[in-house]
Amino acid sequence: MQRAKKIAYQIMSGFEKNYRWYSRITRGAQERFEKRLWTESQQANRDRINHYDQSVSDVVTELYNALNPAQEPTQFWHALKHEFSQLLATHPQFELAETFYNSVICRIFQHGKIDDSMMYVNSTRCYLPGPDRLHVINAFDTTGTVRHMFEEIFTVYRFNTPLADLPRDLGNLDHGLRQLLTPEQLTSVHTVEMLKPVFYRGKAAYLIGRICMPDETIPFVIALRINRFHEIFVDALLTDRKDLSIIFGFARSYFMADTQHPAELVAFLQELLPNKKQFELYMSLGFYKHGKTEFYRNYIAHVAASTDNFELAPGIKGLVMAVFHLPSYGVVFKVIKDEFAESKKITREYVKDRYRLVKTSDRVGRMADTHEYMNFSFPLDRFDPALLEYLQETCASSIEIKGNELILNHLYIERRMIPLNLYLRDETDETKIRHAIDELGLCIKQIALTNIFPGDMLHKNFGITKHGRVIFYDYDEICYMNERNFRAIPQSDDPFAVDTLSVGPNDVFPEQFEHFIVGKKHLKDCLKELHGDLMTPEYWKQLQAVCQEGKTLNFTPYNPSKSFFYEPGKKKNAYL
């Protein structure tokens, strides 16, 4: 069908225009890093996220000028997918193009045609890594000395601003690698493979690769920073998968890493991080729309291979969201309730806007990434009766039942963590409890330093990861720091004058925080000992001043002790 072929070409042209735009923003990360343009870097992240929807809108407008979708027969849409599939056969970003096509179809049919005959619920092919490997890696000879290998790496990866002290950095790397590997391991290394793109995020850049030995491979990451003199220096050498996993964590902003072969790049990363799912890696690279596609495919496969039921998520029920999970699967599903408790003076649209705000903010490893879906389908017979009843009572406007399908017309999906209140209730190791409380304080401070006031800071709104990191995940009351007035509690000599004291709607009294962030006295005392400044208005005003100045701080994703410049005994603070 000639018309279907023409429309398929229009959609592909729209995708390629979007990808060129995406790549242009991503390539600009090097200049922004070299020139320390941190505010521009944050804006580039927002632009890259927001431009996708605009590109889809542009293509949909073109399509409406060419046809009336409501009048087209089903055969036309089948033919359109067939013609588009022909264009995918040798396309270097075929998987991203499939997702772009899905976005166009979903926009036209308001997410009402999630069907593999109409769109790419399943991919056109299973990607086998290898054919494009040379396009994404540099291989370095290791027959010479360790120092020579590092010299070769910095010959290949060049910047337009000088290194502060290359001999020092080479010495640190040489010594660091010899400390991490035994002499036997060093002599068995036959290749070092490094991804060609430099990974930029925040105020750091990363050269990511692996050390190849006959019986094993280990990650090999060189972390770069830039000083105030616009000189680059090597901050750390990382070979622990745990460090790499944290760098690619779900609570961090997306990387800027320029590639024309994303499938091959992701395949290489998955070899380094076998416990990371493919959708997580695509999301970490900023391909969050395709990450959602890969998640949905993974979800369908898991549901088909499992037998457990969807249940209410553990923890205290939320006032704004109904939250449930599949115990065998590592995510939670969050649905906005039809009505909120009287204490919540917000609207449904306001809640959505808060989640969009977090999506485009620097999450600094402290706010969980969330993914918004429309018309998400679940097998009805896999729903626990108590959960189904709860959803029908609280979220009826979001539910549609068709045969054995329960369809939620709007929901968020988020990585599952142990709610901090349950962790602190069940944990008996005092060292771990103290660590969790310390992490809670750091989490609040670091979020605030990104210009976001968390709002509802009850510990039930935080989770703790398997690495012991505390993450915030309840966003319905967040706002910018300058939208709150931090005050001391008003005082009066008249004990009966409490009701007459002036309190504005945006007033916040930090002295009260100790009464509701954590409940039990020993936990309060621990929080006050470790982060007592959180309970003072002066501290929050200082944070407001930092945000007002527009400062961008460095939040090191790996353990600061891994830095070549780490000072033992230096007090840990919110700026790490």
C-alpha positions in Angstrom: 0.0 0.0 0.0 1.7 3.2 -1.3 0.1 5.5 1.3 1.2 3.3 4.2 4.8 3.4 2.9 4.7 7.2 2.7 3.4 7.5 6.3 5.9 5.0 7.5 8.6 7.1 6.0 7.2 10.2 7.6 7.3 8.5 11.1 10.9 7.3 10.5 11.9 10.8 9.4 10.4 12.2 12.6 12.4 9.7 14.7 15.6 10.4 12.9 15.1 14.2 13.3 14.5 13.6 17.0 17.6 11.4 17.4 19.8 14.0 15.7 18.5 16.6 18.1 19.0 14.2 21.0 22.6 13.5 19.9 23.4 17.1 19.5 22.4 17.8 23.1 24.3 14.8 24.3 27.5 15.7 22.4 27.4 19.1 24.0 28.0 17.5 27.3 31.8 17.6 26.8 31.9 21.4 26.3 29.6 21.9 29.2 31.8 19.8 31.4 35.0 21.5 30.2 33.6 25.0 30.7 31.9 24.1 34.0 28.5 25.1 32.7 26.6 23.3 35.4 23.3 25.2 35.1 23.3 24.6 31.3 23.9 20.9 32.0 20.8 20.7 34.1 18.8 22.5 31.4 20.2 20.2 28.7 18.9 17.2 30.7 15.4 18.8 30.9 15.5 19.7 27.2 16.5 16.2 26.2 13.6 14.7 28.2 11.0 17.2 27.0 11.9 17.3 23.4 10.8 13.7 22.8 7.1 14.5 23.4 7.4 17.5 21.1 8.8 15.4 18.3 6.0 12.9 18.7 3.5 15.7 18.6 5.0 17.1 15.4 4.8 13.7 13.7 1.2 13.2 14.8 0.2 16.6 13.5 1.8 15.7 10.1 -0.2 12.5 10.1 -3.5 14.2 10.8 -2.8 16.5 7.8 -2.4 13.4 5.6 -5.2 11.2 6.8 -8.1 10.8 9.2 -7.1 8.1 11.6 -10.7 7.4 12.8 -11.7 6.5 9.2 -8.7 4.2 8.4 -9.5 0.5 8.4 -7.5 -1.9 10.6 -5.7 -3.2 7.4 -4.1 0.2 6.9 -2.5 0.1 10.4 -1.3 -3.4 9.8 0.2 -2.3 6.5 1.8 0.7 8.1 3.6 -1.4 10.7 4.8 -3.8 8.0 6.2 -0.9 5.9 7.9 0.6 9.0 9.4 -2.7 9.8 11.1 -2.7 6.4 12.8 0.5 7.3 14.0 -1.0 10.6 15.9 -3.9 9.0 19.3 -2.3 9.0 18.7 0.8 11.1 21.4 1.4 13.8 18.8 2.6 16.3 16.1 0.1 15.3 14.9 -0.5 18.9 14.5 3.2 19.6 12.7 3.7 16.3 10.2 1.0 17.4 9.5 2.9 20.6 9.0 6.1 18.7 6.5 4.4 16.4 4.7 3.1 19.5 4.6 6.6 20.9 3.0 7.9 17.7 0.4 5.1 17.6 -0.4 5.6 21.3 -0.8 9.3 20.8 -3.2 8.8 17.9 -5.3 6.2 19.7 -5.0 7.6 23.3 -3.2 4.4 24.4 -6.2 2.4 23.4 -4.5 0.1 20.9 -1.7 -1.7 22.8 -1.7 -4.6 20.4 1.3 -6.3 18.7 -0.6 -6.1 15.3 -0.7 -2.4 15.6 2.6 -1.5 17.3 5.7 -3.1 18.7 4.7 -4.8 21.9 7.3 -7.3 20.9 10.5 -6.2 19.1 11.1 -7.1 15.4 14.2 -9.0 16.5 16.3 -10.2 19.4 19.5 -8.2 19.3 22.6 -10.3 19.3 25.6 -8.3 20.5 28.9 -8.3 18.6 28.4 -7.1 15.1 28.7 -3.4 16.1 31.1 -3.9 19.0 34.0 -2.2 17.2 31.7 0.9 16.8 31.4 1.3 20.6 34.7 0.1 22.2 38.4 1.0 22.1 40.7 -1.9 22.9 44.1 -1.2 24.6 47.2 -3.4 24.4 48.4 -4.6 27.8 51.7 -6.2 26.8 53.7 -3.2 28.0 53.7 -1.6 31.5 50.6 -0.5 33.4 51.6 3.1 33.1 52.0 2.8 29.4 48.5 1.5 29.1 47.1 4.5 31.0 49.2 6.8 28.8 47.6 5.2 25.7 44.1 5.7 27.2 44.7 9.4 27.7 46.1 9.6 24.2 42.8 8.4 22.8 40.4 10.2 25.2 41.3 13.8 24.7 39.7 17.0 25.9 39.8 20.6 24.9 41.0 21.7 28.3 44.2 20.5 29.9 44.7 17.9 32.6 45.8 19.5 35.8 48.7 17.1 36.5 48.9 14.1 34.1 52.0 12.6 35.6 50.4 12.6 39.1 47.2 11.1 37.7 49.1 8.4 35.8 51.0 7.6 39.0 47.7 7.4 41.0 46.2 5.1 38.4 49.2 2.9 38.2 49.5 2.6 42.0 45.7 2.2 42.3 45.4 -0.7 39.8 48.4 -2.5 41.5 46.6 -2.2 44.8 43.4 -3.6 43.4 44.9 -6.6 41.4 47.4 -9.2 42.5 50.6 -9.5 40.4 49.3 -12.7 39.0 46.1 -11.0 37.8 48.1 -8.1 36.3 50.2 -10.5 34.3 47.2 -12.4 33.0 45.4 -9.3 31.7 45.3 -9.6 27.9 43.0 -6.6 27.0 41.4 -3.5 28.4 38.2 -2.6 26.6 36.8 0.9 27.0 33.5 2.3 25.7 34.1 5.0 23.2 31.6 7.5 24.6 32.6 9.4 27.7 29.7 9.3 30.3 28.9 12.8 31.6 26.6 13.5 34.5 26.5 16.3 37.1 30.0 17.6 37.7 31.8 14.4 36.7 32.8 12.3 33.7 33.5 8.6 33.5 35.6 6.4 31.2 33.9 3.0 31.4 35.3 -0.3 30.4 36.6 -3.6 31.6 39.8 -5.5 32.3 39.8 -8.9 30.4 41.6 -11.9 31.9 41.4 -15.5 30.8 39.0 -16.5 33.5 37.2 -13.3 34.4 36.5 -9.7 33.5 36.1 -6.9 36.0 34.8 -3.4 35.6 37.3 -0.6 34.9 36.1 2.9 35.5 38.1 6.1 35.5 36.2 8.9 37.2 37.2 12.4 36.1 36.5 15.8 37.7 37.3 19.4 36.7 38.7 22.0 39.1 37.9 25.7 39.2 40.8 26.4 36.9 39.1 24.4 34.2 41.7 21.6 34.5 40.6 18.0 34.5 41.9 15.5 37.0 41.4 11.8 37.7 39.5 11.4 41.0 39.2 7.7 41.3 39.7 4.3 39.7 36.8 1.9 40.3 36.9 -1.9 39.7 34.1 -3.0 42.1 30.8 -4.0 40.4 29.0 -2.5 43.4 30.5 0.9 42.7 29.5 0.7 39.1 26.0 -0.5 40.0 25.6 2.6 42.3 26.9 4.9 39.5 24.1 3.5 37.3 21.6 3.6 40.1 17.9 4.2 39.6 17.8 7.3 41.8 20.3 9.2 39.6 20.0 11.6 36.7 20.5 10.2 33.2 23.9 10.1 31.6 25.0 12.0 28.6 26.9 9.5 26.5 26.8 10.0 22.7 26.4 6.8 20.6 24.9 5.8 17.3 24.7 2.2 18.3 22.7 2.1 21.6 21.9 -1.6 21.5 25.5 -2.6 21.3 26.4 -0.1 24.0 23.7 -1.4 26.3 24.8 -5.0 25.6 28.4 -4.2 26.7 27.1 -2.5 29.9 24.9 -5.5 30.7 28.0 -7.7 30.5 29.6 -5.4 33.1 26.4 -5.3 35.2 24.6 -8.6 34.7 22.2 -7.9 37.6 20.9 -4.7 35.9 18.0 -5.3 33.5 18.1 -4.0 30.0 15.4 -1.4 30.6 17.4 0.0 33.6 20.4 0.6 31.4 18.5 2.2 28.6 16.9 4.5 31.1 20.3 5.4 32.7 21.5 6.6 29.2 18.5 8.9 28.8 16.5 6.6 26.5 13.8 6.5 29.1 10.9 6.1 26.6 12.6 3.0 25.2 13.4 1.9 28.8 9.6 1.9 29.4 9.1 -0.3 26.3 11.7 -2.7 27.5 10.2 -2.7 31.0 6.8 -3.6 29.6 8.2 -6.5 27.7 10.1 -7.7 30.8 6.9 -7.3 32.8 4.9 -9.4 30.4 7.5 -12.1 30.3 7.7 -12.2 34.1 3.9 -12.4 34.6 3.8 -15.3 32.1 6.5 -17.1 34.0 5.2 -16.5 37.5 2.2 -17.6 39.6 2.1 -15.3 42.6 -0.7 -12.7 43.0 -0.5 -8.9 43.0 -0.9 -7.6 46.6 -0.9 -4.4 48.6 2.6 -3.2 49.1 4.0 -3.6 52.6 4.0 -0.5 54.8 1.5 2.2 55.8 -1.2 3.0 53.3 -0.6 6.4 51.6 -3.0 9.3 51.7 -2.6 10.1 48.0 -1.4 6.9 46.3 -2.6 3.3 46.4 0.5 1.2 46.1 0.7 -2.5 45.2 3.3 -5.0 43.9 3.9 -8.5 42.6 6.1 -10.1 45.4 8.3 -11.9 42.8 8.9 -8.7 40.8 11.1 -5.8 42.0 8.8 -2.8 41.4 5.8 -1.1 42.9 2.7 0.2 41.1 1.4 3.5 42.3 -2.1 4.8 41.4 -3.4 8.3 42.4 -6.5 7.9 44.6 -9.8 9.5 43.6 -10.1 11.4 46.8 -7.4 12.6 49.2 -7.5 12.9 53.0 -8.6 16.3 54.3 -5.0 17.1 55.3 -3.9 17.0 51.7 -4.8 20.3 50.1 -3.7 19.3 46.6 -5.3 18.1 43.4 -4.7 15.2 41.0 -3.0 17.5 38.5 -0.8 18.9 41.2 0.4 15.4 42.0 1.2 14.7 38.4 3.1 17.9 38.1 5.2 17.0 41.2 6.2 13.7 39.5 7.1 15.6 36.3 9.2 18.0 38.4 11.3 15.1 39.9 11.7 13.5 36.4 13.4 16.6 35.1 15.4 17.4 38.3 18.8 16.3 39.4 17.9 13.4 41.6 21.5 13.1 43.0 20.9 9.5 44.0 18.3 10.4 46.5 15.0 10.4 44.6 13.7 7.3 42.9 13.0 7.6 39.2 9.3 7.0 38.3 7.8 5.9 35.0 4.3 7.0 34.0 2.1 4.6 32.0 -1.4 4.8 30.5 -3.8 1.9 30.1 -1.5 -0.6 31.7 -3.0 -4.1 31.7 -3.0 -6.7 34.5 -4.4 -10.2 34.6 -7.5 -9.9 36.8 -7.3 -13.4 38.2 -3.9 -12.6 39.6 -5.2 -9.9 41.9 -5.5 -10.6 45.6 -9.2 -10.0 46.6 -8.2 -7.5 49.3 -6.1 -5.5 46.8 -8.9 -5.5 44.2 -11.4 -4.3 46.8 -9.1 -1.6 48.0 -8.5 -0.3 44.4 -12.2 -0.3 43.7 -12.8 1.7 46.8 -10.0 4.2 46.4 -9.2 4.4 42.6 -12.4 3.5 40.8 -12.0 6.2 38.2 -8.7 4.7 37.1 -9.9 1.2 36.7 -11.5 -0.6 33.8 -12.3 -4.3 33.7 -12.5 -6.1 30.4 -13.0 -9.9 30.7 -9.9 -11.1 32.6 -8.0 -7.9 32.2 -7.8 -5.1 34.8 -6.7 -1.9 33.1 -5.3 1.1 35.0 -5.7 4.2 32.8 -2.9 5.9 34.7 -0.2 4.8 37.1 3.5 5.2 38.1 6.0 2.4 38.3 9.0 2.7 40.7 11.8 0.4 42.0 10.7 -1.4 45.1 12.7 -0.8 48.3 12.2 -1.7 51.9 10.2 1.2 53.5 12.4 2.8 56.0 9.9 2.6 58.8 9.7 -1.2 58.4 13.5 -1.5 58.2 13.9 0.5 61.4 11.2 -1.5 63.1 12.7 -4.9 62.3 16.4 -4.2 62.3 18.2 -5.1 65.5 21.8 -4.3 64.6 22.5 -0.9 66.2 25.3 -0.1 63.8 22.9 -0.6 60.8 20.2 1.4 62.5 22.6 4.3 63.1 23.8 4.1 59.5 20.2 4.3 58.2 19.4 7.3 60.4 22.6 9.0 59.1 21.5 8.2 55.6 18.1 9.6 56.2 19.5 12.9 57.3 21.9 13.1 54.4 19.1 12.2 52.0 17.0 15.2 53.2 19.9 17.5 53.1 21.1 16.5 49.6 17.6 16.8 48.2 17.3 20.3 49.7 20.6 21.2 48.1 19.1 20.5 44.7 16.5 23.2 45.4 13.7 20.8 46.4 12.0 20.8 49.8 10.8 17.2 50.3 7.7 18.3 52.2 6.3 15.2 53.9 9.4 13.8 55.6 7.9 11.0 57.6 10.3 8.1 57.5 7.6 5.9 55.8 8.1 8.0 52.7 11.7 6.8 52.4 13.1 3.5 51.3 16.4 1.8 51.9 18.3 -0.1 49.1 20.2 -3.3 49.4 23.4 -1.2 49.5 22.0 0.6 52.5 21.3 3.9 50.8 18.2 5.8 51.8 16.0 7.1 48.9 13.0 9.4 49.0 9.9 8.3 47.0 6.8 10.3 48.0 6.6 13.4 45.9 3.1 14.9 46.3 4.2 17.6 48.7 7.6 18.6 47.2 8.2 22.2 46.2 11.1 24.5 45.4 13.0 25.7 48.5 12.1 29.4 48.0 8.4 28.4 48.2 8.7 27.8 52.0 9.3 30.2 54.8 11.4 28.6 57.5 10.7 30.0 60.9 11.3 29.5 64.6 8.1 28.5 66.5 6.3 31.8 67.6 6.6 32.5 71.3 4.2 34.2 73.5 4.2 34.9 77.3 0.4 34.3 77.3 -0.1 30.5 77.5 -3.6 31.0 76.1 -2.5 33.0 73.0 -1.4 30.0 70.8 -4.4 30.4 68.4 -3.7 34.1 67.8 -0.1 33.6 66.7 0.5 34.5 63.1 1.2 31.4 60.9 1.3 31.6 57.2 0.3 28.8 54.7 3.9 28.4 53.6 5.5 28.6 57.0 7.6 25.7 58.1 8.9 25.2 61.7 12.0 22.9 61.6 12.0 22.6 65.4 9.0 20.4 64.9 10.7 18.0 62.6 12.1 15.8 65.3 8.5 14.9 66.3 7.4 13.4 63.0 10.4 12.4 60.9 11.0 9.3 63.1 8.8 8.2 65.9 10.7 6.4 68.7 12.8 8.3 71.1 16.0 6.5 70.5 15.7 7.1 66.8 14.9 10.8 67.4 17.9 11.1 69.6 20.1 9.5 67.0 18.8 11.8 64.2 19.4 14.9 66.5 22.9 13.7 67.3 23.8 13.1 63.6 21.8 15.8 61.9 20.6 18.2 64.6 21.0 21.1 62.3 17.9 19.9 60.3 15.8 21.0 63.3 16.9 24.6 63.1 15.4 27.3 60.9 18.9 28.8 60.5 20.2 25.7 58.7 17.3 25.7 56.2 17.8 29.4 55.5 21.4 28.6 54.8 20.3 26.0 52.3 17.9 28.5 50.7 20.8 30.9 50.3 22.9 28.2 48.5 20.0 27.4 46.2 19.4 31.1 45.6 23.0 31.6 44.5 22.5 28.9 41.9 25.4 26.8 43.1 25.7 23.2 41.7 27.3 20.9 44.2 29.1 17.7 43.6 27.4 14.5 44.9 29.9 11.7 44.4 28.0 8.5 43.6 30.8 6.2 44.7 32.2 5.9 48.2 34.3 9.1 48.8 37.1 6.9 50.2 37.7 5.6 46.7 38.9 9.1 45.7 42.7 9.5 45.3 42.2 12.7 47.3 40.2 11.3 50.1 41.2 12.6 53.5 40.6 10.0 56.3 38.8 11.4 59.3 37.2 14.3 57.3 33.6 14.7 58.4 31.1 13.4 56.0 28.5 16.0 55.0 25.6 16.7 52.7 28.0 18.0 50.0 29.6 14.6 49.2 
